[in-house]
Amino acid sequence: MWRPGRRPRRLPRQSNSVINWDPLTPESIAPLVRNTIFSGNIQCFQQVESTNSLALAAAARWRQAEPAPEGAVFLAEEQTAGRGRAGHSWYSEPGTGIYCSFLLRPSLSPADALWFSLSAGVAVHDAVHETTGFSPDLRWPNDVLLNEKKFAGILTEMSSEATRMLHAVIGIGINVNQKRFPGELGGLATSLYLESGKEWSRLELTAALVRAVDREIRGLMRATSGPVRTPNLRYEPIIKRVEARSSYALGKAVYVDEDGGYSGVTDGLDPRGFLRVRTDRGLRIVISGGVRPLERGRDAAGS
Ligand code: BTN
């Protein structure tokens, strides 16, 4: 959230103050995302603390506004306090990455929030594939990898009552044209540029991402609305979409940094979207993440 006097700077309509060859503006994105639930509701900022914070603040204002839009997108050229999962920060170099948050008002239960993260992972995969031809890997729940290094992440936040989600914010960061990363990030993070040796259009990728998120959210809404004969199969189409894009979902030897740590072999997603891992002590369900490939040569079902 921003404080008075430190308001986020919206991008000027005429982009004579651009900081790169590929500025993201509502005018450049709008024609590429017609007929999505986000059409007409895209805002671009030069510098913000965090697009997720911006979206959460807007959501609070929406609650007083009737009619509020179904969806909105908040984009920034730079974040000064970009947030990641588990209290980490998200490195947000100006003008080289995509930092965006999707604000939605779904009629779902708070327990369904994981589906947003999983669907967003599918959307990032598909947008990157459409724009670059790469097929990134999804590491449950929502890291997006190229050559085992992370180049995109998803942070879903929401406000809810006991049984009803009031709004959800899906924050997505994609490393696009970064040439290097500071400190220890250098060994862990990558960008599309570093993996390909060429720069990519953030505008094309952003537009592809907005269209892909629109598709996935519509699919999710279809899955959650209407009767189903077998409730356990309600989310099956989404599970299949995640599993098809993730080498981590099925048959991967992993170490899980949860409950003191254990290793095993992944066995797909359960009906709630959690990852199943077969260990030598039986089936375990990964609740919050921290899944890593098991070092080669170690016993997969070893602890
Ligand atoms: C993670 O993998 O830890 C999640 C990273 C999410 C980063 C994005 S960048 C846009 C949005 N705004 C934030 O402050 N965080 C998310």
Residues whose N, C-alpha, C, O or C-beta is under 5 A from the ligand:
A	BS01	BTN	S50 T51 N52 A81 G82 R83 G84 R85 W90 Y99 C100 G153 I154 L155 G171 I172 G173
